[in-house]
Amino acid sequence: MAEATPEAKILAAIRAIPRGQVAGYGEVARRAGLPGRARLVARILSNNDDARLPWHRVLRSDGRIAFPEGSKGYREQGQRLRAEGVRVEQGRVRGVKAARTLDEALWGPPGG
C-alpha cells in the first residue's frame, strides 16, 4: 500500500481538529508527521476547494487569524470559530489552547 502524500497527511490532520478547538500551521504540520512544514500547510489551505474542510480551525502560532484584518476571509474565519463557541477578540483566539496531540484533544492532557 502506498504511503499517503504530504498533502493527504496535512488534510487529515486538519480534519482531525475537533470542533471548538484550534491549531497553528506548524502544529498541523507536526501532527501530520511533517515538522517544520508550516508554509506547506498554508499553501495547501490556500488551494483548498473542499467546503467541508474545517480550515477555519487553523491559525497563526500566536493564535491570530492569518487573513488581513477586515478581509472577507478574516470575517468568515472569525464567524465560523464563534459559531463553534471559540472566543475571538480582535482577530485573536482567546481561552483555547491548541492540544499538542490528537489524543490530548480527545481525552485531555496527561494526568488531567
C-alpha positions as CSV (number, residue, x, y, z in Angstrom):
1,M,0.0,0.0,0.0
2,A,1.4,3.4,-1.0
3,E,2.2,5.9,1.8
4,A,-0.1,9.0,2.0
5,T,1.1,12.1,0.2
6,P,2.2,15.1,2.4
7,E,-1.0,16.9,1.2
8,A,-3.2,14.0,2.3
9,K,-1.5,13.9,5.7
10,I,-2.0,17.6,6.2
11,L,-5.6,17.5,5.2
12,A,-6.2,14.5,7.6
13,A,-4.6,16.5,10.4
14,I,-6.8,19.5,9.7
15,R,-9.9,17.3,9.6
16,A,-8.9,15.8,13.0
17,I,-9.0,19.1,14.8
18,P,-12.1,18.8,17.0
19,R,-15.0,21.3,16.8
20,G,-14.3,24.3,19.1
21,Q,-10.5,23.7,19.0
22,V,-7.7,25.3,17.0
23,A,-4.2,24.5,15.9
24,G,-1.4,26.6,14.5
25,Y,0.0,25.9,11.0
26,G,3.2,24.5,12.5
27,E,1.2,22.3,14.9
28,V,-0.8,20.9,11.9
29,A,2.4,20.1,10.1
30,R,3.8,18.4,13.2
31,R,0.6,16.3,13.7
32,A,0.9,15.3,10.0
33,G,4.4,14.0,10.6
34,L,5.9,16.9,8.7
35,P,7.6,19.1,11.4
36,G,8.8,22.4,10.1
37,R,6.4,22.5,7.1
38,A,4.0,25.2,8.3
39,R,4.3,27.0,5.0
40,L,3.3,23.8,3.2
41,V,0.1,23.8,5.4
42,A,-0.6,27.4,4.4
43,R,-0.1,26.6,0.7
44,I,-2.4,23.6,0.8
45,L,-5.1,25.6,2.6
46,S,-4.8,28.5,0.1
47,N,-5.6,26.0,-2.7
48,N,-8.3,24.2,-0.9
49,D,-11.7,23.8,-2.6
50,D,-13.3,21.3,-0.2
51,A,-16.1,23.3,1.6
52,R,-16.2,20.6,4.3
53,L,-12.6,21.1,5.4
54,P,-12.5,22.9,8.8
55,W,-9.8,25.3,7.6
56,H,-11.1,27.9,10.0
57,R,-9.6,26.0,12.9
58,V,-6.0,26.7,11.7
59,L,-4.4,29.9,13.0
60,R,-1.0,31.5,13.2
61,S,1.2,30.3,16.0
62,D,0.3,33.4,18.1
63,G,-3.4,32.5,17.9
64,R,-4.2,35.1,15.3
65,I,-6.2,34.8,12.1
66,A,-3.8,34.9,9.2
67,F,-6.0,36.8,6.8
68,P,-5.7,40.6,6.5
69,E,-7.9,42.3,9.1
70,G,-11.3,43.2,7.7
71,S,-11.0,40.9,4.6
72,K,-13.7,38.5,3.7
73,G,-11.6,35.5,4.8
74,Y,-10.8,37.2,8.1
75,R,-14.5,37.9,8.8
76,E,-15.6,34.4,7.7
77,Q,-13.0,32.6,9.8
78,G,-14.0,34.7,12.9
79,Q,-17.6,33.9,12.3
80,R,-17.0,30.2,11.9
81,L,-14.9,30.0,15.0
82,R,-17.5,31.9,17.1
83,A,-20.2,29.6,15.8
84,E,-18.2,26.7,17.4
85,G,-18.1,28.6,20.7
86,V,-14.5,29.8,20.3
87,R,-13.8,33.3,21.7
88,V,-12.3,35.6,19.1
89,E,-11.3,39.1,20.1
90,Q,-9.6,41.5,17.6
91,G,-8.6,38.6,15.4
92,R,-7.1,36.5,18.1
93,V,-8.5,33.4,19.7
94,R,-8.8,33.7,23.5
95,G,-9.1,31.0,26.1
96,V,-8.4,28.0,23.8
97,K,-5.0,26.3,23.8
98,A,-4.3,24.0,21.0
99,A,-3.8,20.4,22.1
100,R,-0.4,19.0,21.4
101,T,-1.7,15.7,20.1
102,L,-4.9,14.3,18.9
103,D,-5.1,12.0,22.0
104,E,-4.8,15.1,24.2
105,A,-7.6,16.9,22.1
106,L,-9.9,13.9,22.6
107,W,-9.1,12.8,26.1
108,G,-7.5,15.8,27.8
109,P,-3.9,16.4,28.9
110,P,-1.9,13.6,30.5
111,G,-2.7,13.3,34.2
112,G,-5.7,15.6,33.9
